Amino acid sequence: MSFSKERDMIFDREALDCLPAVARFARSLTRNAAAADDLVQETFLLAYRGYDSFQQGADVKRWLFSICHHAWIRIAQREQRMVLAADDDCDAELETYAAVHGHAAAQRAGLDGFITSIDVAPAIAAAIDMLPSVYRTATLLVDVEGMSYDEAANVAGVPVGTIRSRLFRARRLLQEQLLEHARDAGIGIAMNHTSQDKQ
Amino acid sequence: MIIHDNQHLVQPIDCRTAVQRLWDYLDEELDAERYAEVTAHVESCRACAQHYDFARAFLDALSAAQPMASETGVLKSRVVAALRAEGFGQG
């Protein structure tokens, strides 16, 4: 078997196998089905061209995510759809305190049980879609794809401290958004009534 | 007071420190010593335990909200066709 044929077989087995995950990531980044498909195609073309430089045994999915993320930034910048700077002033520690204060407020309003009491998946998906891109990327990589801070920082091409503070802000924003959703839906009132009915 | 668990001598921490480490703890990004300190604190502090339980449920909900992989058969065909134009599968 020729070297290039063997290489293509490995690419097919290892890289193309990750296509559904890359497609999901691209869809989350672009929030547009057609743009996501274009981004996936671009990702795999770039990956194929650079496959000789990929170290066999390394995490191919993470490598593809990194290519996908960089391609998306390049496309978005070219189309002037994205401003990358000026949003890294968040402080990880303050964001954590804010999230805990948010929980305390939700407790007082009787909203804190809603996350486990109803199907919040559609609300979460909508809330993630509304996040500014850098925060959306951080929560997608860590919370949805299960990457470590180090791996996510590698994919996003930023320092670990940056991905950490972006992640914490993303979570705080998502939490606020979900609590707002629960409040709008009258969930706190409904839950209070339910708990009173049980007494 | 120093609490001793199976592997570590655990220094007591206050609620502020426990809260500060919330996400790092749940993401398993703390070293073993700090992790054990938080575990010991949360086991003995009801208020912090509630914050941790809520945050854990929140993270579980986030990961469960992962969008289902849509049908990617057509997309894969398109990608493979583009790759073939680059010489893929023709070695």
Contacts between the chains, C-beta under 8 A, distances in Angstrom:
chain1	res1	chain2	res2	distance
A	2	B	91	4.8
A	3	B	91	7.3
A	4	B	87	7.5
A	4	B	91	3.1
A	5	B	89	8.0
A	5	B	91	3.6
A	6	B	91	7.8
A	7	B	91	7.1
A	8	B	88	5.5
A	8	B	89	5.3
A	8	B	91	5.7
A	11	B	88	7.3
A	12	B	89	7.7
A	16	B	76	6.8
A	16	B	79	7.4
A	16	B	80	7.4
A	19	B	72	5.6
A	19	B	75	7.0
A	19	B	76	5.4
A	19	B	79	6.7
A	20	B	69	3.9
A	20	B	72	4.9
A	21	B	69	7.3
A	23	B	69	6.9
A	23	B	70	7.1
A	23	B	72	5.2
A	23	B	75	6.1
A	24	B	66	7.6
A	24	B	67	5.8
A	24	B	69	5.6
A	24	B	70	7.9
A	27	B	67	7.0
A	27	B	70	7.7
A	28	B	67	7.2
A	37	B	75	5.6
A	37	B	78	7.1
A	40	B	75	6.1
A	40	B	79	6.4
A	41	B	75	8.0
A	41	B	78	6.3
A	41	B	79	5.3
A	41	B	82	5.3
A	44	B	79	4.9
A	44	B	82	7.4
A	44	B	83	6.4
A	45	B	82	5.9
A	45	B	83	6.8
A	45	B	86	6.5
A	48	B	83	5.5
A	48	B	86	5.9
A	48	B	88	6.1
A	49	B	86	6.9
A	92	B	23	8.0
A	93	B	20	5.7
A	96	B	19	6.6
A	96	B	20	6.1
A	96	B	22	5.4
A	96	B	23	5.8
A	97	B	19	6.4
A	97	B	20	7.4
A	99	B	22	7.3
A	99	B	23	7.7
A	99	B	55	7.1
A	100	B	19	5.0
A	100	B	22	6.5
A	100	B	51	5.1
A	100	B	55	7.9
A	103	B	50	7.8
A	103	B	51	5.6
A	103	B	54	4.8
A	103	B	55	7.2
A	104	B	51	7.7
A	106	B	54	7.7
A	107	B	50	7.3
A	107	B	54	8.0
A	112	B	54	5.6
A	115	B	54	7.4
A	115	B	57	4.9
A	115	B	58	5.6
A	115	B	61	5.0
A	116	B	57	5.2
A	116	B	61	7.5
A	120	B	61	5.4
A	120	B	65	7.2
A	121	B	61	7.5
A	121	B	64	6.4
A	121	B	65	4.3
A	124	B	61	6.1
A	124	B	62	6.1
A	124	B	65	3.8
A	125	B	65	5.5
A	125	B	67	6.3
A	128	B	65	7.4
A	139	B	62	7.0
A	142	B	27	6.9
A	143	B	59	6.4
A	143	B	62	4.4
A	143	B	63	5.9
A	144	B	62	6.9
A	144	B	63	6.3
A	144	B	65	7.7
A	144	B	66	5.0
A	146	B	63	7.0
A	148	B	27	7.6
A	148	B	29	7.0
A	149	B	27	7.0
A	149	B	29	5.6
A	164	B	29	8.0
A	167	B	23	7.3
A	168	B	23	5.7
A	171	B	23	6.9
A	171	B	58	7.4
A	171	B	62	7.9
A	174	B	62	7.1
A	175	B	58	6.3
A	178	B	58	7.9
